[in-house]
Every structure is written in structure tokens, then in C-alpha cells.
Amino acid sequence: MGLQIPAINEQDSAGNVEVAETVFGQSFNETLVHQLVTRYLAGARAGTKAQKPRSDVSGGGSKPWRQKGTGRARSGTMRSPIWRTGGVAFAARPRTYDQKLNKKMFRVGIRSILSELLRQGRLVVSNDILPATSKTKELSEKLKKIEAKRILIVVDSIDENLALASRNIPYVEVVESLNLSPVLLVSADKVIATPVALKQIEERLA
């Protein structure tokens, strides 16, 4: 038995689309979704910050002054972190923030997000939302009828018209179904998918 994803409106040529309950009827797993979103956000971090520890600072080949008799505190090298030109005590080094997440957890997490979007009425299907030209005005007029600020459009492939028409509209993201991101899904107020994209998602997550 399948579920029905409603069309964006009664006039849309896509109509209601039936999808598998095993993909779009899953219970919401908040812990897994949080882990999935955190993993994607962490993976986007550059991790290129770098500072010089005392071993990378130039100089310091000899003691600045002798150990005793000067009246000053003993010092072994000018590369010490307490010196103004010295190294950093706990220097940041280039690193990766990637977190491991196996494929099964990813599929379950995406199914959980999509199912919750459908239950909340934030997931709809449409064919007519795609612009016939590359004019931003055409797509913008269609999106004005949708009562949502952040809109995610999911398609099977992004053509030139859609790419050009959507790039200057704020809070509108366009993504191919094979590159679906949990961060984009959870942050969208409304997710609009084409029937072909929905079938691709269903086949991928089944």
C-alpha cells in the first residue's frame, strides 16, 4: 500500500503521486537526523587553520643570555611561547572534520526526514513549477503563490533555464535528486519535487 504526495495545486499537471510507504512513511528518528545533519555541516568545514608551534618559528639557536648572574629570569630559547616572537603553545594545525556515517544510516535518516516533511504538508509534487524560459521573473511569479519563505526544488536534472531563472531568487535552492542533502531538506519550509525526481529518490532509498 502506497502513500499519496499531493500536487502543489489542483491545476498542476503532475497530480497526486503515489509513493512507497517504506520510504515516505517512516517514523521520525530525531537522534539519527541530528547526527546526519551534524555530519554534513562538519564535512563542509575547511579545516585549513594553521599556526606555528615553537618548532616552526625561526631563530632560537642559542640561549638568549646565560643561566645565572644577569638578574633576569632564566630563558633557553627565544622561540618559547611566552616570548612575543615565539611560537604558539597549542598551535592549530590543518585537520579534517569529517565524521563517519555508513550508507544504511544515511538512507534511514533521509527517509525519516522525507516522511516527516510529508506528514507536515511541506513536501509537494509539481511539473508546472519548472520555467519554460531562463527569465527569473517567470519562476518568481510561480513561487509567489507558495506561502513559504525557504523553498527547495528537487529535480532529476538541472537544465539551463532552471539554473539561470533560480540563481537570483533569495531563499530558493535547486538540487538534483541524486545530490539530496539533509541540511537543505530540514531547512526548507516547502520542498517541491518533480514526479521523476520522486521516483529516483524512492529507488535510491528503497
Order of alpha helices (4+ residues) and beta strands (2+ residues): beta-beta-alpha-alpha-alpha-beta-alpha-beta-alpha-beta-alpha-beta-alpha
